[in-house]
Amino acid sequence: MVDGAVVGFGKVDAATSVSCDAIYGTEEGDTCSDVAQNFKLSVDSFLEINPNINCETIFVGQWLCVDGSVSP
C-alpha cells in the first residue's frame, strides 16, 4: 500500500490523505479516461485517487493509482 499526503491539487485539500492499494504504469496511447474505464473507475474516482495528475501530460511509464481511497 502507498500512502501520501496531498498538497492541495485536484479535488482534495491539504488535510486529506490518499491511500493507494494498486498502481498501473501507463502505456503508449493511454489517457486518464481509458485507464479509469479499464479499471472500472469513474473518471471522478480516478482523479480523486490521483489528485496531482495532469491528464494532458501523462507519459509512458507514469505510475497511476488504480485502486485506493481518500480520507479526511
Backbone as XML, in Angstrom:
<?xml version="1.0"?>
<chain id="A" units="angstrom">
  <residue number="1" name="MET">
    <atom name="N" x="0.850" y="-1.169" z="0.000"/>
    <atom name="CA" x="0.000" y="0.000" z="0.000"/>
    <atom name="C" x="0.895" y="1.231" z="0.000"/>
  </residue>
  <residue number="2" name="VAL">
    <atom name="N" x="0.480" y="2.245" z="-0.724"/>
    <atom name="CA" x="1.206" y="3.503" z="-0.798"/>
    <atom name="C" x="0.345" y="4.568" z="-0.159"/>
  </residue>
  <residue number="3" name="ASP">
    <atom name="N" x="0.886" y="5.307" z="0.792"/>
    <atom name="CA" x="0.166" y="6.402" z="1.430"/>
    <atom name="C" x="0.862" y="7.700" z="1.087"/>
  </residue>
  <residue number="4" name="GLY">
    <atom name="N" x="0.084" y="8.756" z="0.979"/>
    <atom name="CA" x="0.703" y="10.049" z="0.708"/>
    <atom name="C" x="-0.181" y="11.189" z="1.124"/>
  </residue>
  <residue number="5" name="ALA">
    <atom name="N" x="0.413" y="12.236" z="1.611"/>
    <atom name="CA" x="-0.329" y="13.449" z="1.920"/>
    <atom name="C" x="-0.511" y="14.217" z="0.630"/>
  </residue>
  <residue number="6" name="VAL">
    <atom name="N" x="-1.645" y="14.776" z="0.452"/>
    <atom name="CA" x="-1.962" y="15.517" z="-0.753"/>
    <atom name="C" x="-1.692" y="16.994" z="-0.496"/>
  </residue>
  <residue number="7" name="VAL">
    <atom name="N" x="-1.138" y="17.678" z="-1.455"/>
    <atom name="CA" x="-0.731" y="19.057" z="-1.247"/>
    <atom name="C" x="-1.704" y="20.088" z="-1.804"/>
  </residue>
  <residue number="8" name="GLY">
    <atom name="N" x="-2.930" y="19.720" z="-2.026"/>
    <atom name="CA" x="-3.932" y="20.698" z="-2.386"/>
    <atom name="C" x="-4.318" y="20.775" z="-3.853"/>
  </residue>
  <residue number="9" name="PHE">
    <atom name="N" x="-3.880" y="19.861" z="-4.686"/>
    <atom name="CA" x="-4.281" y="19.843" z="-6.090"/>
    <atom name="C" x="-5.542" y="19.000" z="-6.232"/>
  </residue>
  <residue number="10" name="GLY">
    <atom name="N" x="-6.195" y="19.115" z="-7.356"/>
    <atom name="CA" x="-7.351" y="18.266" z="-7.631"/>
    <atom name="C" x="-8.516" y="18.551" z="-6.713"/>
  </residue>
  <residue number="11" name="LYS">
    <atom name="N" x="-9.223" y="17.494" z="-6.317"/>
    <atom name="CA" x="-10.457" y="17.629" z="-5.571"/>
    <atom name="C" x="-10.286" y="17.483" z="-4.065"/>
  </residue>
  <residue number="12" name="VAL">
    <atom name="N" x="-9.080" y="17.346" z="-3.580"/>
    <atom name="CA" x="-8.859" y="17.151" z="-2.150"/>
    <atom name="C" x="-8.015" y="18.288" z="-1.613"/>
  </residue>
  <residue number="13" name="ASP">
    <atom name="N" x="-8.097" y="18.528" z="-0.287"/>
    <atom name="CA" x="-7.311" y="19.607" z="0.284"/>
    <atom name="C" x="-6.095" y="19.055" z="1.023"/>
  </residue>
  <residue number="14" name="ALA">
    <atom name="N" x="-5.283" y="19.945" z="1.568"/>
    <atom name="CA" x="-4.011" y="19.558" z="2.167"/>
    <atom name="C" x="-4.177" y="18.639" z="3.373"/>
  </residue>
  <residue number="15" name="ALA">
    <atom name="N" x="-5.336" y="18.632" z="4.012"/>
    <atom name="CA" x="-5.551" y="17.790" z="5.178"/>
    <atom name="C" x="-6.043" y="16.396" z="4.801"/>
  </residue>
  <residue number="16" name="THR">
    <atom name="N" x="-6.190" y="16.123" z="3.527"/>
    <atom name="CA" x="-6.714" y="14.860" z="3.043"/>
    <atom name="C" x="-5.572" y="13.896" z="2.748"/>
  </residue>
  <residue number="17" name="SER">
    <atom name="N" x="-5.841" y="12.609" z="2.981"/>
    <atom name="CA" x="-4.843" y="11.572" z="2.727"/>
    <atom name="C" x="-5.375" y="10.596" z="1.682"/>
  </residue>
  <residue number="18" name="VAL">
    <atom name="N" x="-4.514" y="10.257" z="0.737"/>
    <atom name="CA" x="-4.865" y="9.293" z="-0.293"/>
    <atom name="C" x="-4.116" y="8.001" z="-0.001"/>
  </residue>
  <residue number="19" name="SER">
    <atom name="N" x="-4.836" y="6.897" z="0.006"/>
    <atom name="CA" x="-4.226" y="5.584" z="0.184"/>
    <atom name="C" x="-4.391" y="4.821" z="-1.118"/>
  </residue>
  <residue number="20" name="CYS">
    <atom name="N" x="-3.274" y="4.381" z="-1.683"/>
    <atom name="CA" x="-3.304" y="3.684" z="-2.967"/>
    <atom name="C" x="-2.965" y="2.215" z="-2.743"/>
  </residue>
  <residue number="21" name="ASP">
    <atom name="N" x="-3.833" y="1.319" z="-3.193"/>
    <atom name="CA" x="-3.648" y="-0.113" z="-3.000"/>
    <atom name="C" x="-3.137" y="-0.827" z="-4.245"/>
  </residue>
  <residue number="22" name="ALA">
    <atom name="N" x="-3.224" y="-0.181" z="-5.410"/>
    <atom name="CA" x="-2.729" y="-0.793" z="-6.656"/>
    <atom name="C" x="-2.329" y="0.314" z="-7.616"/>
  </residue>
  <residue number="23" name="ILE">
    <atom name="N" x="-1.243" y="0.078" z="-8.344"/>
    <atom name="CA" x="-0.770" y="1.061" z="-9.308"/>
    <atom name="C" x="-0.672" y="0.438" z="-10.701"/>
  </residue>
  <residue number="24" name="TYR">
    <atom name="N" x="-0.635" y="1.302" z="-11.693"/>
    <atom name="CA" x="-0.533" y="0.893" z="-13.089"/>
    <atom name="C" x="0.478" y="1.809" z="-13.777"/>
  </residue>
  <residue number="25" name="GLY">
    <atom name="N" x="1.371" y="1.238" z="-14.559"/>
    <atom name="CA" x="2.312" y="2.008" z="-15.362"/>
    <atom name="C" x="1.705" y="2.263" z="-16.730"/>
  </residue>
  <residue number="26" name="THR">
    <atom name="N" x="1.574" y="3.517" z="-17.083"/>
    <atom name="CA" x="0.913" y="3.859" z="-18.338"/>
    <atom name="C" x="1.682" y="3.338" z="-19.548"/>
  </residue>
  <residue number="27" name="GLU">
    <atom name="N" x="0.932" y="3.085" z="-20.595"/>
    <atom name="CA" x="1.477" y="2.596" z="-21.855"/>
    <atom name="C" x="1.157" y="3.607" z="-22.948"/>
  </residue>
  <residue number="28" name="GLU">
    <atom name="N" x="1.827" y="3.476" z="-24.077"/>
    <atom name="CA" x="1.610" y="4.392" z="-25.183"/>
    <atom name="C" x="0.130" y="4.447" z="-25.555"/>
  </residue>
  <residue number="29" name="GLY">
    <atom name="N" x="-0.383" y="5.666" z="-25.696"/>
    <atom name="CA" x="-1.771" y="5.873" z="-26.091"/>
    <atom name="C" x="-2.755" y="5.963" z="-24.941"/>
  </residue>
  <residue number="30" name="ASP">
    <atom name="N" x="-2.327" y="5.658" z="-23.708"/>
    <atom name="CA" x="-3.239" y="5.737" z="-22.562"/>
    <atom name="C" x="-3.692" y="7.169" z="-22.319"/>
  </residue>
  <residue number="31" name="THR">
    <atom name="N" x="-4.949" y="7.298" z="-21.921"/>
    <atom name="CA" x="-5.491" y="8.567" z="-21.442"/>
    <atom name="C" x="-6.066" y="8.311" z="-20.060"/>
  </residue>
  <residue number="32" name="CYS">
    <atom name="N" x="-6.324" y="9.371" z="-19.313"/>
    <atom name="CA" x="-6.915" y="9.208" z="-17.988"/>
    <atom name="C" x="-8.241" y="8.451" z="-18.072"/>
  </residue>
  <residue number="33" name="SER">
    <atom name="N" x="-9.074" y="8.819" z="-19.037"/>
    <atom name="CA" x="-10.372" y="8.156" z="-19.128"/>
    <atom name="C" x="-10.235" y="6.695" z="-19.543"/>
  </residue>
  <residue number="34" name="ASP">
    <atom name="N" x="-9.271" y="6.374" z="-20.402"/>
    <atom name="CA" x="-9.033" y="4.971" z="-20.772"/>
    <atom name="C" x="-8.629" y="4.144" z="-19.555"/>
  </residue>
  <residue number="35" name="VAL">
    <atom name="N" x="-7.680" y="4.667" z="-18.785"/>
    <atom name="CA" x="-7.204" y="3.941" z="-17.606"/>
    <atom name="C" x="-8.341" y="3.770" z="-16.610"/>
  </residue>
  <residue number="36" name="ALA">
    <atom name="N" x="-9.100" y="4.834" z="-16.361"/>
    <atom name="CA" x="-10.234" y="4.747" z="-15.443"/>
    <atom name="C" x="-11.214" y="3.668" z="-15.907"/>
  </residue>
  <residue number="37" name="GLN">
    <atom name="N" x="-11.564" y="3.681" z="-17.174"/>
    <atom name="CA" x="-12.511" y="2.707" z="-17.713"/>
    <atom name="C" x="-11.963" y="1.281" z="-17.605"/>
  </residue>
  <residue number="38" name="ASN">
    <atom name="N" x="-10.688" y="1.091" z="-17.921"/>
    <atom name="CA" x="-10.080" y="-0.242" z="-17.866"/>
    <atom name="C" x="-10.093" y="-0.835" z="-16.465"/>
  </residue>
  <residue number="39" name="PHE">
    <atom name="N" x="-10.039" y="0.020" z="-15.448"/>
    <atom name="CA" x="-10.037" y="-0.456" z="-14.070"/>
    <atom name="C" x="-11.390" y="-0.243" z="-13.393"/>
  </residue>
  <residue number="40" name="LYS">
    <atom name="N" x="-12.416" y="-0.025" z="-14.212"/>
    <atom name="CA" x="-13.801" y="0.092" z="-13.746"/>
    <atom name="C" x="-13.978" y="1.192" z="-12.702"/>
  </residue>
  <residue number="41" name="LEU">
    <atom name="N" x="-13.352" y="2.340" z="-12.967"/>
    <atom name="CA" x="-13.469" y="3.518" z="-12.115"/>
    <atom name="C" x="-14.182" y="4.617" z="-12.889"/>
  </residue>
  <residue number="42" name="SER">
    <atom name="N" x="-14.940" y="5.438" z="-12.188"/>
    <atom name="CA" x="-15.443" y="6.646" z="-12.839"/>
    <atom name="C" x="-14.250" y="7.595" z="-12.970"/>
  </residue>
  <residue number="43" name="VAL">
    <atom name="N" x="-14.328" y="8.519" z="-13.892"/>
    <atom name="CA" x="-13.240" y="9.481" z="-14.054"/>
    <atom name="C" x="-13.081" y="10.292" z="-12.770"/>
  </residue>
  <residue number="44" name="ASP">
    <atom name="N" x="-14.190" y="10.658" z="-12.119"/>
    <atom name="CA" x="-14.114" y="11.398" z="-10.851"/>
    <atom name="C" x="-13.380" y="10.609" z="-9.780"/>
  </residue>
  <residue number="45" name="SER">
    <atom name="N" x="-13.673" y="9.314" z="-9.656"/>
    <atom name="CA" x="-12.989" y="8.470" z="-8.666"/>
    <atom name="C" x="-11.509" y="8.352" z="-8.991"/>
  </residue>
  <residue number="46" name="PHE">
    <atom name="N" x="-11.196" y="8.177" z="-10.278"/>
    <atom name="CA" x="-9.810" y="8.085" z="-10.717"/>
    <atom name="C" x="-9.041" y="9.355" z="-10.348"/>
  </residue>
  <residue number="47" name="LEU">
    <atom name="N" x="-9.635" y="10.510" z="-10.624"/>
    <atom name="CA" x="-8.973" y="11.778" z="-10.323"/>
    <atom name="C" x="-8.844" y="12.005" z="-8.819"/>
  </residue>
  <residue number="48" name="GLU">
    <atom name="N" x="-9.795" y="11.507" z="-8.065"/>
    <atom name="CA" x="-9.736" y="11.652" z="-6.611"/>
    <atom name="C" x="-8.548" y="10.891" z="-6.020"/>
  </residue>
  <residue number="49" name="ILE">
    <atom name="N" x="-8.256" y="9.697" z="-6.549"/>
    <atom name="CA" x="-7.137" y="8.921" z="-6.009"/>
    <atom name="C" x="-5.816" y="9.251" z="-6.714"/>
  </residue>
  <residue number="50" name="ASN">
    <atom name="N" x="-5.871" y="10.148" z="-7.697"/>
    <atom name="CA" x="-4.681" y="10.658" z="-8.393"/>
    <atom name="C" x="-4.758" y="12.186" z="-8.414"/>
  </residue>
  <residue number="51" name="PRO">
    <atom name="N" x="-4.767" y="12.818" z="-7.244"/>
    <atom name="CA" x="-5.063" y="14.253" z="-7.173"/>
    <atom name="C" x="-4.035" y="15.161" z="-7.842"/>
  </residue>
  <residue number="52" name="ASN">
    <atom name="N" x="-2.831" y="14.714" z="-8.032"/>
    <atom name="CA" x="-1.794" y="15.565" z="-8.614"/>
    <atom name="C" x="-1.575" y="15.312" z="-10.101"/>
  </residue>
  <residue number="53" name="ILE">
    <atom name="N" x="-2.451" y="14.554" z="-10.721"/>
    <atom name="CA" x="-2.263" y="14.204" z="-12.125"/>
    <atom name="C" x="-2.717" y="15.340" z="-13.038"/>
  </residue>
  <residue number="54" name="ASN">
    <atom name="N" x="-1.985" y="15.501" z="-14.123"/>
    <atom name="CA" x="-2.392" y="16.391" z="-15.192"/>
    <atom name="C" x="-2.681" y="15.488" z="-16.390"/>
  </residue>
  <residue number="55" name="CYS">
    <atom name="N" x="-3.928" y="15.280" z="-16.681"/>
    <atom name="CA" x="-4.318" y="14.334" z="-17.736"/>
    <atom name="C" x="-3.859" y="14.772" z="-19.120"/>
  </residue>
  <residue number="56" name="GLU">
    <atom name="N" x="-3.462" y="16.017" z="-19.284"/>
    <atom name="CA" x="-2.958" y="16.491" z="-20.569"/>
    <atom name="C" x="-1.511" y="16.078" z="-20.798"/>
  </residue>
  <residue number="57" name="THR">
    <atom name="N" x="-0.806" y="15.668" z="-19.724"/>
    <atom name="CA" x="0.626" y="15.409" z="-19.860"/>
    <atom name="C" x="1.053" y="14.053" z="-19.293"/>
  </residue>
  <residue number="58" name="ILE">
    <atom name="N" x="0.145" y="13.046" z="-19.257"/>
    <atom name="CA" x="0.598" y="11.744" z="-18.773"/>
    <atom name="C" x="1.579" y="11.161" z="-19.785"/>
  </residue>
  <residue number="59" name="PHE">
    <atom name="N" x="2.500" y="10.345" z="-19.299"/>
    <atom name="CA" x="3.559" y="9.837" z="-20.160"/>
    <atom name="C" x="3.739" y="8.337" z="-19.952"/>
  </residue>
  <residue number="60" name="VAL">
    <atom name="N" x="4.326" y="7.676" z="-20.913"/>
    <atom name="CA" x="4.565" y="6.240" z="-20.855"/>
    <atom name="C" x="5.409" y="5.923" z="-19.622"/>
  </residue>
  <residue number="61" name="GLY">
    <atom name="N" x="4.942" y="4.965" z="-18.838"/>
    <atom name="CA" x="5.651" y="4.549" z="-17.638"/>
    <atom name="C" x="5.264" y="5.306" z="-16.384"/>
  </residue>
  <residue number="62" name="GLN">
    <atom name="N" x="4.408" y="6.308" z="-16.498"/>
    <atom name="CA" x="3.962" y="7.051" z="-15.319"/>
    <atom name="C" x="3.117" y="6.141" z="-14.449"/>
  </residue>
  <residue number="63" name="TRP">
    <atom name="N" x="3.370" y="6.163" z="-13.140"/>
    <atom name="CA" x="2.607" y="5.330" z="-12.206"/>
    <atom name="C" x="1.328" y="6.041" z="-11.810"/>
  </residue>
  <residue number="64" name="LEU">
    <atom name="N" x="0.196" y="5.347" z="-11.981"/>
    <atom name="CA" x="-1.103" y="5.880" z="-11.609"/>
    <atom name="C" x="-1.753" y="4.957" z="-10.604"/>
  </residue>
  <residue number="65" name="CYS">
    <atom name="N" x="-2.457" y="5.540" z="-9.654"/>
    <atom name="CA" x="-3.206" y="4.744" z="-8.689"/>
    <atom name="C" x="-4.491" y="4.265" z="-9.365"/>
  </residue>
  <residue number="66" name="VAL">
    <atom name="N" x="-4.764" y="2.975" z="-9.280"/>
    <atom name="CA" x="-5.968" y="2.419" z="-9.904"/>
    <atom name="C" x="-6.884" y="1.735" z="-8.899"/>
  </residue>
  <residue number="67" name="ASP">
    <atom name="N" x="-6.493" y="1.760" z="-7.626"/>
    <atom name="CA" x="-7.342" y="1.236" z="-6.553"/>
    <atom name="C" x="-6.893" y="1.913" z="-5.276"/>
  </residue>
  <residue number="68" name="GLY">
    <atom name="N" x="-7.794" y="2.640" z="-4.654"/>
    <atom name="CA" x="-7.411" y="3.338" z="-3.444"/>
    <atom name="C" x="-8.597" y="4.053" z="-2.821"/>
  </residue>
  <residue number="69" name="SER">
    <atom name="N" x="-8.266" y="4.871" z="-1.826"/>
    <atom name="CA" x="-9.315" y="5.606" z="-1.135"/>
    <atom name="C" x="-8.768" y="6.938" z="-0.653"/>
  </residue>
  <residue number="70" name="VAL">
    <atom name="N" x="-9.688" y="7.841" z="-0.363"/>
    <atom name="CA" x="-9.351" y="9.170" z="0.137"/>
    <atom name="C" x="-10.025" y="9.333" z="1.488"/>
  </residue>
  <residue number="71" name="SER">
    <atom name="N" x="-9.260" y="9.804" z="2.471"/>
    <atom name="CA" x="-9.850" y="10.026" z="3.790"/>
    <atom name="C" x="-9.429" y="11.390" z="4.310"/>
  </residue>
  <residue number="72" name="PRO">
    <atom name="N" x="-10.339" y="12.005" z="5.061"/>
    <atom name="CA" x="-10.053" y="13.352" z="5.600"/>
    <atom name="C" x="-8.992" y="13.327" z="6.679"/>
  </residue>
</chain>
